Amino acid sequence: MMNLIVWLVVGGIIGWLASIVMKTDGQQGILLNVVVGVVGAAIAGWLLSPIMGVPTINQNAFSIGAMLMSLIGAIVLLAIVNTLRRGKPR
């Protein structure tokens, strides 16, 4: 149970940082930040982890490398969403 809470909190922080980088922070609330962080980590785990050899937070790894990999995945997710929404990434 504690691992789930830590996972959601770290996912929220990663989603929030990604929204700041992509300048979508004003459009998102806490729940969407958590979703972006967790789904972004899943995308990074699927695409980037096999290439880089670094786990994500979804793989129960809470290291600096795992958090950076999850952040990259969250930024990629927001870029995809922005592209689909507006036709161009911000």
C-alpha positions as protocol buffer text, in pm:
chain_id: "A"
residue {
  index: 1
  type: MET
  ca { x: 0 y: 0 z: 0 }
}
residue {
  index: 2
  type: MET
  ca { x: 280 y: 240 z: 86 }
}
residue {
  index: 3
  type: ASN
  ca { x: 453 y: 164 z: -244 }
}
residue {
  index: 4
  type: LEU
  ca { x: 133 y: 267 z: -430 }
}
residue {
  index: 5
  type: ILE
  ca { x: 119 y: 599 z: -246 }
}
residue {
  index: 6
  type: VAL
  ca { x: 485 y: 673 z: -317 }
}
residue {
  index: 7
  type: TRP
  ca { x: 433 y: 573 z: -682 }
}
residue {
  index: 8
  type: LEU
  ca { x: 137 y: 814 z: -717 }
}
residue {
  index: 9
  type: VAL
  ca { x: 318 y: 1100 z: -542 }
}
residue {
  index: 10
  type: VAL
  ca { x: 633 y: 1059 z: -754 }
}
residue {
  index: 11
  type: GLY
  ca { x: 416 y: 1024 z: -1067 }
}
residue {
  index: 12
  type: GLY
  ca { x: 240 y: 1348 z: -975 }
}
residue {
  index: 13
  type: ILE
  ca { x: 568 y: 1532 z: -926 }
}
residue {
  index: 14
  type: ILE
  ca { x: 703 y: 1400 z: -1257 }
}
residue {
  index: 15
  type: GLY
  ca { x: 380 y: 1499 z: -1436 }
}
residue {
  index: 16
  type: TRP
  ca { x: 396 y: 1845 z: -1278 }
}
residue {
  index: 17
  type: LEU
  ca { x: 760 y: 1893 z: -1386 }
}
residue {
  index: 18
  type: ALA
  ca { x: 676 y: 1776 z: -1739 }
}
residue {
  index: 19
  type: SER
  ca { x: 385 y: 2020 z: -1755 }
}
residue {
  index: 20
  type: ILE
  ca { x: 618 y: 2303 z: -1651 }
}
residue {
  index: 21
  type: VAL
  ca { x: 869 y: 2206 z: -1922 }
}
residue {
  index: 22
  type: MET
  ca { x: 593 y: 2186 z: -2185 }
}
residue {
  index: 23
  type: LYS
  ca { x: 423 y: 2504 z: -2054 }
}
residue {
  index: 24
  type: THR
  ca { x: 89 y: 2332 z: -1991 }
}
residue {
  index: 25
  type: ASP
  ca { x: 95 y: 2373 z: -1613 }
}
residue {
  index: 26
  type: GLY
  ca { x: -199 y: 2616 z: -1605 }
}
residue {
  index: 27
  type: GLN
  ca { x: -420 y: 2373 z: -1796 }
}
residue {
  index: 28
  type: GLN
  ca { x: -365 y: 2072 z: -1568 }
}
residue {
  index: 29
  type: GLY
  ca { x: -474 y: 1988 z: -1219 }
}
residue {
  index: 30
  type: ILE
  ca { x: -324 y: 1749 z: -968 }
}
residue {
  index: 31
  type: LEU
  ca { x: -507 y: 1444 z: -1100 }
}
residue {
  index: 32
  type: LEU
  ca { x: -396 y: 1507 z: -1458 }
}
residue {
  index: 33
  type: ASN
  ca { x: -37 y: 1557 z: -1340 }
}
residue {
  index: 34
  type: VAL
  ca { x: -45 y: 1213 z: -1176 }
}
residue {
  index: 35
  type: VAL
  ca { x: -191 y: 1058 z: -1491 }
}
residue {
  index: 36
  type: VAL
  ca { x: 71 y: 1226 z: -1712 }
}
residue {
  index: 37
  type: GLY
  ca { x: 354 y: 1113 z: -1482 }
}
residue {
  index: 38
  type: VAL
  ca { x: 240 y: 751 z: -1461 }
}
residue {
  index: 39
  type: VAL
  ca { x: 142 y: 715 z: -1829 }
}
residue {
  index: 40
  type: GLY
  ca { x: 460 y: 897 z: -1933 }
}
residue {
  index: 41
  type: ALA
  ca { x: 662 y: 650 z: -1727 }
}
residue {
  index: 42
  type: ALA
  ca { x: 479 y: 365 z: -1901 }
}
residue {
  index: 43
  type: ILE
  ca { x: 565 y: 513 z: -2241 }
}
residue {
  index: 44
  type: ALA
  ca { x: 928 y: 552 z: -2138 }
}
residue {
  index: 45
  type: GLY
  ca { x: 931 y: 196 z: -2007 }
}
residue {
  index: 46
  type: TRP
  ca { x: 796 y: 66 z: -2334 }
}
residue {
  index: 47
  type: LEU
  ca { x: 1005 y: 278 z: -2573 }
}
residue {
  index: 48
  type: LEU
  ca { x: 1316 y: 406 z: -2398 }
}
residue {
  index: 49
  type: SER
  ca { x: 1403 y: 163 z: -2119 }
}
residue {
  index: 50
  type: PRO
  ca { x: 1502 y: -125 z: -2350 }
}
residue {
  index: 51
  type: ILE
  ca { x: 1728 y: 110 z: -2549 }
}
residue {
  index: 52
  type: MET
  ca { x: 1884 y: 295 z: -2254 }
}
residue {
  index: 53
  type: GLY
  ca { x: 1882 y: 10 z: -2003 }
}
residue {
  index: 54
  type: VAL
  ca { x: 1737 y: 235 z: -1732 }
}
residue {
  index: 55
  type: PRO
  ca { x: 1411 y: 141 z: -1555 }
}
residue {
  index: 56
  type: THR
  ca { x: 1119 y: 377 z: -1488 }
}
residue {
  index: 57
  type: ILE
  ca { x: 915 y: 441 z: -1174 }
}
residue {
  index: 58
  type: ASN
  ca { x: 654 y: 195 z: -1304 }
}
residue {
  index: 59
  type: GLN
  ca { x: 915 y: -80 z: -1266 }
}
residue {
  index: 60
  type: ASN
  ca { x: 949 y: -10 z: -891 }
}
residue {
  index: 61
  type: ALA
  ca { x: 1280 y: 169 z: -934 }
}
residue {
  index: 62
  type: PHE
  ca { x: 1301 y: 503 z: -756 }
}
residue {
  index: 63
  type: SER
  ca { x: 1649 y: 614 z: -861 }
}
residue {
  index: 64
  type: ILE
  ca { x: 1750 y: 941 z: -1024 }
}
residue {
  index: 65
  type: GLY
  ca { x: 1787 y: 764 z: -1361 }
}
residue {
  index: 66
  type: ALA
  ca { x: 1440 y: 610 z: -1330 }
}
residue {
  index: 67
  type: MET
  ca { x: 1287 y: 945 z: -1250 }
}
residue {
  index: 68
  type: LEU
  ca { x: 1464 y: 1116 z: -1539 }
}
residue {
  index: 69
  type: MET
  ca { x: 1352 y: 840 z: -1776 }
}
residue {
  index: 70
  type: SER
  ca { x: 994 y: 879 z: -1651 }
}
residue {
  index: 71
  type: LEU
  ca { x: 1018 y: 1257 z: -1693 }
}
residue {
  index: 72
  type: ILE
  ca { x: 1129 y: 1215 z: -2054 }
}
residue {
  index: 73
  type: GLY
  ca { x: 835 y: 982 z: -2115 }
}
residue {
  index: 74
  type: ALA
  ca { x: 594 y: 1236 z: -1961 }
}
residue {
  index: 75
  type: ILE
  ca { x: 736 y: 1515 z: -2178 }
}
residue {
  index: 76
  type: VAL
  ca { x: 695 y: 1294 z: -2487 }
}
residue {
  index: 77
  type: LEU
  ca { x: 334 y: 1223 z: -2384 }
}
residue {
  index: 78
  type: LEU
  ca { x: 256 y: 1595 z: -2345 }
}
residue {
  index: 79
  type: ALA
  ca { x: 422 y: 1671 z: -2681 }
}
residue {
  index: 80
  type: ILE
  ca { x: 203 y: 1408 z: -2848 }
}
residue {
  index: 81
  type: VAL
  ca { x: -111 y: 1544 z: -2681 }
}
residue {
  index: 82
  type: ASN
  ca { x: -22 y: 1902 z: -2777 }
}
residue {
  index: 83
  type: THR
  ca { x: 43 y: 1795 z: -3136 }
}
residue {
  index: 84
  type: LEU
  ca { x: -291 y: 1619 z: -3160 }
}
residue {
  index: 85
  type: ARG
  ca { x: -472 y: 1909 z: -2997 }
}
residue {
  index: 86
  type: ARG
  ca { x: -318 y: 2204 z: -3178 }
}
residue {
  index: 87
  type: GLY
  ca { x: -136 y: 2056 z: -3473 }
}
residue {
  index: 88
  type: LYS
  ca { x: 206 y: 2155 z: -3340 }
}
residue {
  index: 89
  type: PRO
  ca { x: 406 y: 2097 z: -3021 }
}
residue {
  index: 90
  type: ARG
  ca { x: 453 y: 2396 z: -2791 }
}
